[in-house]
């Protein structure tokens, strides 16, 4: 799938939903809980359970990013599954350090 900025993706194995904030030019496989995510317009209902090895969960309001690929996702609905791209777990994006105000 080639994600688009602003696209909303949903997990088919739990309640996780994300918005694509930054998208790479290449096709990537975005998964949650081991199952490929789909566009929210195509999602019917939750079917199945997350892979137990990929069930670290997602946190509401956190950004998950792969800077090497140029992919950034914003979690709008938390769930049990781990977000991954092409089989690699997506880490939570660290906050930028603020300059000292001496």
C-alpha positions in Angstrom: 0.0 0.0 0.0 1.2 3.5 -0.7 -0.1 5.6 2.2 -1.2 9.2 1.7 -0.9 12.2 4.1 -4.2 12.6 5.9 -5.3 9.0 5.3 -6.9 7.2 8.3 -5.9 3.6 8.8 -7.6 1.1 11.1 -6.5 -2.3 12.5 -8.6 -5.4 11.7 -7.5 -7.2 14.9 -8.1 -4.5 17.5 -9.4 -0.9 17.9 -6.2 0.9 16.8 -6.7 3.8 14.4 -4.0 6.1 13.1 -3.7 9.1 10.7 -0.7 9.3 8.3 1.2 12.5 9.1 4.2 11.9 6.8 4.2 9.3 4.0 7.1 7.8 2.0 7.1 7.7 -1.8 7.5 3.9 -1.8 4.9 1.2 -1.1 5.1 -0.1 2.5 3.2 -2.7 4.5 1.8 -1.1 7.6 0.6 -3.6 10.2 -0.9 -3.6 13.7 -0.8 -6.7 15.8 0.6 -8.6 12.8 -2.2 -7.9 10.4 -2.2 -5.3 7.6 -4.1 -2.1 8.4 -6.8 -0.9 6.0 -8.4 2.4 5.1 -11.2 3.2 7.7 -13.7 3.5 4.8 -13.0 -0.2 4.0 -13.1 -1.6 7.5 -16.2 -3.5 8.4 -15.5 -4.8 11.9 -12.7 -6.2 14.1 -11.9 -9.7 13.0 -9.5 -11.8 15.0 -6.9 -11.1 17.7 -3.5 -9.5 17.6 -0.4 -11.8 17.3 0.8 -12.3 20.9 4.3 -11.5 19.9 3.1 -8.1 18.5 0.8 -7.0 21.3 2.8 -4.2 23.0 -0.1 -1.8 22.4 -0.5 1.8 21.0 -0.9 5.0 23.0 -3.5 7.7 22.2 -2.0 10.9 20.9 1.5 9.5 20.4 3.4 9.7 17.1 5.1 6.6 15.7 7.8 7.2 13.2 10.4 5.6 10.9 12.7 8.5 9.9 14.7 6.4 7.5 11.5 5.7 5.5 9.9 9.1 6.0 6.8 7.6 7.7 5.0 9.1 10.6 1.6 8.0 12.1 -0.5 9.7 14.8 -2.5 7.3 17.0 -6.1 8.5 17.2 -7.5 5.4 18.9 -5.4 3.1 21.1 -5.4 -0.7 20.9 -3.5 -3.8 21.9 -1.5 -4.4 18.7 2.1 -3.1 17.9 2.4 -0.8 14.9 5.0 -2.0 12.4 6.2 -1.2 8.9 7.5 -3.9 6.6 7.9 -6.2 9.7 9.8 -3.7 11.9 8.1 -2.2 15.0 7.5 1.5 14.8 9.0 3.3 17.9 7.2 6.2 19.6 8.7 9.5 18.2 10.7 11.3 20.9 9.7 14.9 21.8 12.1 17.6 20.6 14.3 19.2 23.3 13.4 22.8 24.0 16.3 25.3 24.1 17.5 26.5 27.5 16.0 29.7 28.7 18.9 31.0 30.7 
